[in-house]
Amino acid sequence: ASDITQSTEAVVSTQSTGNNLVVSDKTAEEVTKQAICQRKGCGKAKVDVENEDDTCEHHPGCPIFHEGMKYWSCCKKKTTEFTDFLKQKGCASGTHLWGDPSQKKEVQCRYDWHQTGDSVNFTVYAKKVKPELCTVNCSAVKLHLEIHFGDDQVFTFDKILAGIIEPEKSKVTFSATKVEVNMRKAEFVACRALSSSRRNDLVTQ
C-alpha cells in the first residue's frame, strides 16, 4: 500500500499526464505533438522528442504488488515505496508507441464504501488495473481518482468529502481487480454519506 499525502498534486500518478490513450492508427507524421508513448515506464510526450529515432526505455513486463513489495515482472527490482517503483528506469529498449490524445475510453465502474470508527474505506472495482498509470489525489476534504485499467479504459471519481480526513495517515492499495483507498478520519464521527451535499450524486449505503 502507498501513503497518500496532503499535496494537491498527484501522489500515485503517471510520469506524464494523460497516459490513458488509445494507440493511434495514424502515420508518424500525423500523430499530434501531444501524443504520449504507451509503453509502460516510458511516458514520454512526443513534443519532447526531437528525433524520430529516439530510444524508448520501458518495462515489457507487468507490475507486481505482493506482500508489501512492488516490482516489475521483467526486471524484479523490488521496493516498498510506490514512488520509487514509478521512477524505475525501463529495462528494455525499443521504439515509441505513440497514443492519440483525441481518443479516450472513459467508463463507469462499480464502487462502494464502508466505515469503521476511525476510517472510511472506498473501493473501485476494475479488472486489470494499471497502477503505473493511475492517479490518486487526496486532500483533507476532497478525493480525486483516475483509475486506468483493462483495454485502455479510465474511470474518474472527483468529489468533496462529507467529513474531514487526515491524508498523511491514509493509504491506497492496488490489486488486479480493484483499488482500495483507506482514509483516516480526523474526527471519530459516523458519516451518513461519502461525499458532501455540496455535490450532486451522493454516495450512500
Disulfide bonds with the S-S distance in Angstrom:
none
